[in-house]
């Protein structure tokens, strides 16, 4: 039980950090919501640029549409769905978290978990291998050396 206590403490700290990091800090203004949504929407006329940063007339039209929808009380998901219906699924800069595109979100997490598990297993094996290699002669040498130091 004691050897798992530091790992449990680390897990609690990571969870707390994630909760604090994802807290939006309260309500956001309409302008902030518009900027947030526009930053995740591709400019229809530009290549790889968000509608928030683009000066193109098409990007201005998208920002105006987003502003109107935010004022009408639409959610971010509803607005993005309307934009997808109008411009296609490529309008969003971030991939959807469903279907095959969901692998983009899941695979890095799975890889991290597998890597941590592999490291933990390797450390456990190394520790066991090192402990099994210590002979009685080695222990006698260490005891003799410690006795001389005192």
N, C-alpha and C positions, 0 to 999 in steps of 0.2 A: 504494500500500500504506500509506503513512504517514497518508493522510487517513482511512483506515478504522480505524486503531489506536485512537483515542479511542472510537469506537463499539463496537469489540470489547471494550475495557476496561469500558465502561458495561454491555454485555450480561453480561459475567462478573460484575460487581458485582450486577446485578439477579438473576441466577440464584443467586448465593451468598446474597443477602438472602432470596429465596424459600425456599431450602433451610433456612436458619436459622429463618425464620418458621414453617415448617410442622413443624419438629421438635417432637415432643411432650415431649421432655425425659425420656424413660424410661417406665416402667410407671405406670399410673394405678391408684388404688385402686378398689374396687368402688363406693364411694359416689360417687366422681368419675365413673365410667362411667355410673352410674344418673342422676346429675344431667345429664350430657352428653346422654344419650339422651332424658331427660324434657324437656330444654329444646328439643328439636327435634320434640316430639310435641304436638299440639294437645289441649287439654282437651276431652273429648267433650261436656261440658255448658256450657262457656263459649265465648264468641265471641272468637276471635283471641288467646286467652291460652294459654301453654304449660302442660303438665301439671306442670312443675316449680314454677311460680309460683302456680298456682291452689289455692284452699282447698276447692274443691268435692269432694264425696265421689267423683264419677266420676274426677277427677284423682288422688285418693288411691288409687283402685283401679288406675289405670294405672301409677302409681309403684310400687305393690306388685307388680304383674305384672312390671314391668321389673326390679325388685330380685330377684324369684324367678328370672327368666330369666338375669340376670347371674350369680347364684350357681350356676345350673345349667351355666354355661360357654357360654351362647349368645353369638353374635357380635351386634354392633350391627345388621348387615343382617338377620340372622335375626329379631331382636326386632322390628325395624321391619316386616318382612314379615308377622309374626304379627299385629301391630297393624293393619296394612292389611287383612289378611284378615278381622279381626274388626269393624273400624269403617269400612272403606273407605279409598280413597286420599287423602281429604281430612284424614286424621288427622295427616299429616306437615305441619309448618310450612314446610319447604323443598320446592320442586318437585323431582321426579325429574330426573335428568340424561339421560333417554332420551326418544325420541319428540319430539313437538312441544314438550313442556315443556323439553326439552334446549336449545331455542333461547334460553331465559332465561339459560342459562349461557354459550352460545356467542356470541350476538350482541354483548354488550359487548366481548368480546375481539376479535372481528372488526372492530367499529367503531374500537377503539383502534388496531389495526394499520393499517387503511385511513387513519385520520387522520394517523398518524405518517408513513406512506408519502407521503401527499399533501403534508404539510409539507416533507418532504425533497425532493420533486420541485419544489415551489414555490421553496424556497430555492436549489436548483440552477439553476433558470431565472432567478431574480432575479440571482444571482451572475453568470451568463453574460450577462445583459442589461446589467448595470452595467459589466462588463468590456468589452463591445462598444461602449459609449457613450463611452468615454474616447478623445478625439482626440489627435493629435500636439500641437495647440496647448495642450490641457489639460496634457499631460505637460511641455511647455516651461514653462508657468506654475509648475507644482509644482517643477520643477528650479530655476527662477529664484528662487522663494520660499525653497527650501531653501538655495540659495547665498547669499542675503542674510542668513539667520539665523546662518550660521557666521562 
